[in-house]
Amino acid sequence: MNSRVNELYRFMEIIKYDFKDSELLNKALTHSSYINEKKKSYKDNNERLEFLGDAILDAVISEYLYNKLKTCEEGELTRMRASIVCESSLAECGAKLHLGEFFLLGKGEENTGGRNRNSLLADTLEALFGAVYLDGGWDIARKFILEKLRDTIDDAVHGKLYSDYKTRLQEIIQGQSDLAIQYETVKEEGPDHNKTFYVNVSIGNEIKGSGCGRNKKEAEQNAAKAALKNINDK
């Protein structure tokens, strides 16, 4: 147990926030696979904190964009918020905070690369946001979220964060050839309330990218993003 306490203190140093209730942090970092394996109560995993953190995140980003961009219409604000809170953006932030090093995971999840999986990084970051809110209140949570997502928010505000990867991929391919773009859902994992979808995108008959997400739309966007990276790297 002492080693876990030391791990939590190391993580608090990384995120630059000292929890008054360290058990909240521990719960935020505890995946359901670990709880199932240890036969503990579902209340000990991070899914409820993720639910709360998702709502807090949306509220913080919505308030920030509303006050920052006084001439933007609702549709543009919505698209900008979506690009900030999407799985890939949150996973990137989670990776920078070394979240994966501090997860409590079941052996199956561990052995299949869960520590580096985008969906798990994003979900756990939301759980962390929820835990900070419960530990410190709205003002502290707002400051914490805006600080951790500062680069992502700045990119979105200045038009550098491109979220509609499917449209961009279509524009590029149509400008180069007549090959068809097809998205195929190859796998679904998890319970109905918390599924992860895996999608491949093919150009012609060749798979160009793969992605996953909490719904098919997000998985397709991540697959298109991977395809764009593969095309640009050539």
N, C-alpha and C positions, 0 to 999 in steps of 0.2 A: 504493500500500500504506500510505503514511504517513497518508492520509486515513482509511483503515479503522481504523488503530491509534488515531487521535484519536477516532473514533466510539466505539470500544470503551471508551476511557477516560471519555468523556462518559456512556456508559451505566452504567459502574461507579459514577460519582458519583450517578446517579439511584437505583440500587438499593442504594447504600451498602454495597457489598461489593467489595473489591479482590481480583481473581483473582491467585493466584500464577502460574497458567498461563493466560494470556489466550487461547491457542488453544482451550482448552476452551469459553470464552465464545463465541468466534467460531463454533465448530462448533454450539453450542446455538442460534445465531441464523441458521443456514444451512439453508434449505429445500431439499428434494429437487429442486424445479423448477430451482433455480439450479445445482445439481450436474449435473443432466441436460443443461442448456443448455451448461455449460462442459465437458461430457464428462469429468468427474472421477469418482473412485471413490465408490460409494454410502457408503463408510465416512466420507466427508467431510461428509455431511448430518447432521441432528440427530435422525433417527428412533431410533437406538440410545439416545441420551441421553434421548429422550422416554420410551422403554420403561423405562429405569432410574428416571427421575424420577417416573413414574406410581406405581411400586412404593414409592419413598421417601415420596411424598406420602401414599399410603394408610396406610403404617406410622406416620408422624408424627401424622396426624389421628386414627387409631385409638388410639394411645397416649394422646394428649391427652384425647380424650373418655372413654376408660376411666378415667383418673385423675381427671378433673374431675367426672364425673357418676356417682357411686358407686351411685346408686339406680336408674339406667336399665337396662332390660333390653336384651338383644342386638338385638332387632328395632328398638327406638327408636334405639339407637346406630348401627345400620346405615343407617337412614333419614336420620339427622342427618349422618352422614359423606357419604352420597350427595349431599345438598344442598350440602355444602361443596366437594366435588371435582368437581361437574358442570361441563359445558362453559361454561355461562353465567356461573357464579361465577368460574371461572378466567379466562375472557375479560375479565370486568370488571376483575379484578386486573391482567391483562396490559396492558389499556388504560391503567390508572392509572400503570403503570410505563413507558408510552410504547414498549412493545415493538415495535409496528408500524413505528416510525421507524428501527429498527436491523436489520430483517430483511435477509438476502440472498435475493432472490427472482428466479425466472426472469421473462422479459418477459411471458409469458402470464398467469402468476399475478399479476403486478404490474398488468396492464391490466384484470383482472377483479375488482379490489378486494381482493386478498389481504391487504394490510396492515391492513385493518379487519375481516377475516372472523373470526368467533368461533372457529371450529374451529382456525384457524391460530394465533390468539392463545393459545388454551388449550393446544394441543400444544407451542408454543414455550415457554410458561411451565413446563410439565412438563420439557422439555429443560433449561431453565435450572436447575430444582431438581436435576436429575441432575448437571449440571455443577458446581454448588456442592457437592454431596455428594462428588464425586470430587476436587474441589480442596481442600475443607476438612474433610471427615469428617462423621460423623453429628451430633455436637453442634452444629456450625456450621450444617449444613443444617437441622436441626430448628429452631434459633433463627430462621434466615432464613425458612423456610416459615411458621412461626407468626406472625412479624412481618408478613410481606406479606399474609397472609390473616386478620389479626386482626379486622377489621371483619366479614368474612363469618362467621368462627367465632363471634364474639359474637352476631351476629344469629341464627345457628342454635341456639346454646345457650339463647337467650332467646325462642325460638319466633317470631322475626320473619322467618325465611327459609322461605318456602313453596315446596317443591319439586314437589309434586304438582299442577301447573297444570291437568292434564287433568280431575282430579276437581273442582277449584275451578270450572273453566269449565262443567262439566256441572251443578254445583249451581246456578250463577247462571242458566244458560239454562233449566233445568227449572223454576226458580222464576218465570220470566217468560213462557214460551211452550212450545208443543209442537214447536218446530222441531228437526229432527235435526242432530246434530253428526257431521261426517264428516272423516276424515283421509285425505289422498291423497299418496302418495309420487310426486313429479313428476320427480325426477332423482336419479341416483346418479353419483358421481364417484370416481375413484381406483382403485388396485389392490385386490384382494380383502382383503388384510391391513390396509388403511388407507383404507377407503371413507368418503365423506361423503354422507349422505342429506339430501335436501331435501323438506320436507313442507308442504302447505297444509292449513289447517283451514277448513272451511266450515260455516256455520250456515244451515240452509235451503239456498238456492242461492247464497249470497254468501260469498266468501272473506273471512275475518276476520283471518287471521294466517298467517305463514309462518315456518318455522324450519329449521335444519339441525343435524346431529349426527353422531356417529361410529357410531350405530346408529339404527334406525327409532324405537325407544322414546324416545331422547333428542331426536331431531328433532321428534317429536310433542309432547313436553313444551315444547320451545322455541316451537313454533307456537302451542300453547295459551297460553303466556306472552304472546306477541305479541298474540293475540286479546284476552286480558284487559286488556292495556294500551290497545288500541284502544277497547274497550268503556268502560273507566274514563275515557278522555280525552274521551268525548262528553258 
